[in-house]
Amino acid sequence: MSSNDLRAHDSLRSRLAAVSCVAPIVDSIRKMRAEGLADNEIAGLFRHAADELATMTKDGNVDPAA
C-alpha cells in the first residue's frame, strides 16, 4: 500500500471508530470465537456478508442487475 492509501485507510478506520461502528463488529467476532469458529471461518462469513451487501440496493432489496 502506498502512503496515501495507508492514510486513507487510517482515516476511514478513525471515522468508523468515532461513530462506534467497530464495537458491534468486534463483539460479534468475540461471540463467534466463543462459539468455536476459527478466524478464517469468521473472515469467510464477513466476506460473504460483504458480497451480499454489494448486490443490494440502498433500500435493502437485491439488485437484479448485480
Secondary structure by P-SEA (a helix, b strand, c coil): ccaaaaaaaaaaaaaaaaaaaaaaaaaaaaaaaaacccaaaaaaaaaaaaaaaaaccccccccccc
